[in-house]
Amino acid sequence: AQSVTQLGSHVSVSEGALVLLRCNYSSSVPPYLFWYVQYPNQGLQLLLKYTSAATLVKGINGFEAEFKKSETSFHLTKPSAHMSDAAEYFCAVSSYGGSQGNLIFGKGTKLSVKP
Amino acid sequence: EAGVTQFPSHSVIEKGQTVTLRCDPISGHDNLYWYRRVMGKEIKFLLHFVKESKQDESGMPNNRFLAERTGGTYSTLKVQPAELEDSGVYFCASSQQTGPQETQYFGPGTRLLVL
C-alpha cells in the first residue's frame, strides 16, 4: 500500500525566506510523486511531478522538489517566499504499475508568508 | 480552454436529504475522478471513470453514494440519504490519459455541509 506523510500542518516563513515543505512517501513499487497547491476558493493546481526521470524536478512559480529514494522523501522548496505563495500544499503519490491512476494525498501543509 | 467545473460551489442540507453534485470535465478528457476531503483529513479518492464506465470505485464509502457519467461527458455524484459524516469538500478531476504522462486537473470543489 502507498501512503504519504507531510510533516507540519502549518508552516510560516517571512517574505524572502526559504520555503521548505516536507513530504515522505511509502510505496512498494516505483512511485510517481506530485505536489499540488490550493489557493483560497480555487481548485488544486499541479506544481510539479516526478515520474522517474530527473530526480530534481522544477515546477511552476519557482518551486522545485528533489526525489530521494534512500530517504523516501520528496520535499518541496523555493529559495525566496513571496506573499502570493500563501496557500495549502499537498503531496501525493500514485502508482501506474497497477491499474489505478488515483492519487493518494498527504494531509496538506498550510503555508503562511509574513511581510 | 475551460477548466473543470463543479456545481454547486456550496450546499447545505439536512441529514436524510438528498444532494446531487455535478462535475463537468475538460472537453476531451476520458478520465474523470471524484475525491473527497473531510475536514481535518486528507483528500481521499472515491472513484474513477473512463468515459462512461467505472474503472475503480474502491473509494466509495457506502451504497448511499451513487456516481454516474452520462455519455462519458459530465458526471454526477448523488448522496442519498445524506449523513452528518458526509460533510466535506468534494473534488472532481479529469485527465486525458492514465500512465506516467497523466496530469489530473482539479475543479474548485463543492463544499457540502450536512446538518
Interface residues (C-beta under 8 A of the other chain):
Chain A: V4 Y32 Y36 N41 Q42 G43 L44 Q45 L46 K49 T51 S52 F90 A92 Y96 S99 Q100 G101 N102 L103 I104 F105 G106 K107 G108
Chain B: G3 V4 N31 Y33 Y35 K41 E42 I43 K44 F45 H48 Q55 D56 G59 F91 A93 S95 T98 G99 P100 Q101 E102 T103 Q104 Y105 F106 G107 P108 G109
